[in-house]
């Protein structure tokens, strides 16, 4: 189980949902520690996202832009949760297109 900061010991929680809830609560408390500082969650590295229509979860572009340095966004015409198996050529080309401008 990962935690945003080390703890003296970890308690193993057999139920995955409870473990996930515990981790989320820890992260929220960790974020509160920095609430009064010039600090934010987010990804500063250039980020590319491919959105597949049959994906289990949908990430709105606006949310991605608010929390990441979004440099590449692609709405794929088909595919879903198993995109590398379903649309390997499209995914590889999209990854290449994402990183092409970053190559020196």
C-alpha positions as CSV (number, residue, x, y, z in Angstrom):
1,X,0.0,0.0,0.0
2,X,1.5,3.4,-0.9
3,X,1.2,6.5,1.3
4,X,2.1,10.1,0.6
5,X,4.5,10.1,3.6
6,X,6.1,7.3,5.6
7,X,4.3,5.9,8.7
8,X,6.0,4.0,11.6
9,X,4.1,0.9,10.6
10,X,1.4,-0.1,8.1
11,X,-1.8,-1.9,9.0
12,X,-2.7,-4.4,6.3
13,X,-6.3,-4.0,5.4
14,X,-7.7,-7.0,3.6
15,X,-10.5,-5.3,1.9
16,X,-9.3,-3.3,-1.1
17,X,-12.1,-0.7,-0.9
18,X,-11.2,0.1,2.6
19,X,-7.5,0.3,1.8
20,X,-8.3,2.7,-1.1
21,X,-10.4,4.8,1.2
22,X,-7.7,4.9,3.8
23,X,-5.1,6.0,1.2
24,X,-7.4,8.8,-0.1
25,X,-8.0,10.1,3.4
26,X,-4.3,10.2,4.0
27,X,-3.7,12.1,0.8
28,X,-6.5,14.6,1.7
29,X,-4.9,15.1,5.1
30,X,-1.5,15.5,3.5
31,X,-2.9,18.1,1.1
32,X,-4.4,20.0,4.0
33,X,-0.9,20.4,5.5
34,X,0.0,22.5,2.4
35,X,-3.2,24.4,2.1
36,X,-1.6,27.7,3.2
37,X,1.5,27.3,1.0
38,X,2.0,28.0,-2.7
39,X,1.8,24.3,-3.5
40,X,-0.7,22.3,-5.6
41,X,-1.4,18.8,-6.7
42,X,-0.8,18.2,-10.4
43,X,1.6,17.1,-13.0
44,X,4.2,19.5,-14.2
45,X,5.7,17.3,-16.9
46,X,4.3,17.5,-20.4
47,X,1.3,15.2,-20.4
48,X,-0.6,13.5,-23.2
49,X,-4.0,11.8,-22.9
50,X,-5.7,9.5,-25.3
51,X,-9.5,9.2,-24.7
52,X,-11.1,5.9,-25.9
53,X,-14.9,5.8,-26.3
54,X,-15.4,2.5,-24.5
55,X,-13.1,3.3,-21.6
56,X,-14.5,2.5,-18.1
57,X,-13.9,6.0,-16.8
58,X,-14.1,9.3,-18.6
59,X,-11.7,12.1,-17.8
60,X,-13.0,15.5,-18.9
61,X,-10.5,17.6,-20.8
62,X,-11.1,20.6,-18.5
63,X,-10.2,18.5,-15.4
64,X,-7.0,17.3,-17.1
65,X,-6.0,20.8,-18.1
66,X,-6.5,22.0,-14.5
67,X,-4.4,19.2,-13.0
68,X,-1.7,18.6,-15.6
69,X,0.5,20.3,-18.1
70,X,-1.6,19.0,-20.9
71,X,0.2,19.2,-24.2
72,X,-1.5,16.4,-26.2
73,X,-5.2,15.3,-26.2
74,X,-6.6,12.7,-28.6
75,X,-10.2,11.4,-28.8
76,X,-9.8,8.0,-30.4
77,X,-12.5,6.7,-32.7
78,X,-12.7,3.2,-31.2
79,X,-11.2,1.1,-28.4
80,X,-11.5,1.0,-24.7
81,X,-10.0,-0.3,-21.5
82,X,-7.7,-2.6,-23.3
83,X,-6.5,-0.1,-25.9
84,X,-3.1,-1.6,-26.5
85,X,-4.7,-4.9,-27.5
86,X,-7.7,-3.4,-29.3
87,X,-6.0,-0.5,-31.2
88,X,-2.3,-1.0,-31.0
89,X,-1.4,0.9,-34.2
90,X,-3.5,3.9,-33.3
91,X,-2.1,4.0,-29.7
92,X,1.5,3.7,-30.9
93,X,1.1,6.5,-33.4
94,X,-0.6,8.7,-30.8
95,X,2.2,8.1,-28.3
96,X,4.7,9.1,-31.0
97,X,2.7,12.2,-31.9
98,X,2.7,13.2,-28.2
99,X,6.4,12.9,-27.7
100,X,7.5,14.1,-31.2
101,X,7.5,17.8,-30.3
102,X,9.5,17.1,-27.1
103,X,12.4,15.4,-28.9
104,X,15.6,17.5,-29.2
